[in-house]
């Protein structure tokens, strides 16, 4: 594959190899074939990356925001020019169809670089007048950031963390998921090609231990994790030990409520986007679909009809709209939940089977008559398994929608304007959708409430999580003291 990175790590502006680390095979999910091997970072590689990040940060933080922003925006342009190659690599890394990767991954990464590149010049403190005296605030970088990624959006996650970190004058060491290690290396390569000084964006590979070593290192000032709630607990606790800043983008089991007056075609589109895009491997998915009993059967039969038109197959074929799951492990987790769904009494109305072959393909799967206590309604599956639950009353469905440890996203489909906003206000979730689902533009804050996370990515809100304020008190006259 022509577009592959040339070594495991990217440190201090260059590819670095160290075959002493544990080998990690990179598997193409559509065929099960090994397409690359990277090596987990040894203690020496971790040290090199953190030292480079520490050494480079001060000069970068001292540059003007305009200068920093220009480099990020140039990187965004290069990403867009290479969208095809980057999308092919993303498809190899994740198995997601090219139909998706060509519009949702490098493009989303480029949006983040462009957005934060654009606002870097406008980052300011404020002036606070206190009579004759005054205070001014300086918005300063945090220092060295560590980013740790999940495997579902490797390019996007590398950019969503890197772009605001760099815009604010920080350096970053990014550890991709061991399942999808390739794309972040290309992000590092492009940033440096765009003029980023060496040492500011480093990539090291490895499993959880490498992430843990980064989080606990005293040279690190901030940790941003995208991952599951159990990993979030560990990383948050380790960061707390060093009183480090954190952003936690964790899991979800988000509700989507379809009222009886909803436009059914739109609601089904939302349910498809919120359950089957990326083969269901999206953190904000609306996997608990509450459908009013008046329209339940119409909803289910039309949903089945539309699922029948999914084009399942070779992810590189631009016609393919549904690809494999990322790994055998993830496929087995989803299959396990399908068995639990059946055993706990849910009605399987679509799919439910692995698709025979070498790749990790699972049919889009829908359960109806799901009740709130079932495992498939309570636990994050992270696969193409939709649960449809019945409801009749708004207050009742709101209470049930919010009865979860998670709070990442939520959606409502209705034509009643007042109800839509009333429901959105009551959702205990960081990102809510009215008559749409899973949009994630860089201009809007993204993140979770409750166990789904801490902090926000994207938008101006991310600036608060990658910079800190210093207050400077200025006295104009003499200073009085008690003695
Ligand atoms: P995971 O929690 O298994 O791993 C996430 C990352 O953490 C990986 O890079 C892993 O190597 C690393 N890690 C594991 N243990 C660690 C430790 N002790 N210290 C430091 N790092 C450690 O998650 P995953 O299976 O890669 O991804 C799926 C999960 O991510 C799902 O729960 C999904 O909802 C969540 N996710 C959330 C968002 C979001 O923005 N909220 C986006 C995508 C995925």
Boltz pocket constraint, residues with backbone or C-beta under 6 A from the ligand:
constraints:
  - pocket:
      binder: B
      contacts: [[A, 148], [A, 149], [A, 150], [A, 151], [A, 152], [A, 153], [A, 175], [A, 176], [A, 177], [A, 178], [A, 206], [A, 207], [A, 208], [A, 209], [A, 210], [A, 211], [A, 212], [A, 213], [A, 215], [A, 226], [A, 227], [A, 228], [A, 229], [A, 230], [A, 231], [A, 232], [A, 234], [A, 235], [A, 248], [A, 249], [A, 250], [A, 251], [A, 252], [A, 281], [A, 282], [A, 283], [A, 284], [A, 380], [A, 382], [A, 408], [A, 448], [A, 452], [A, 453]]
      max_distance: 6.0
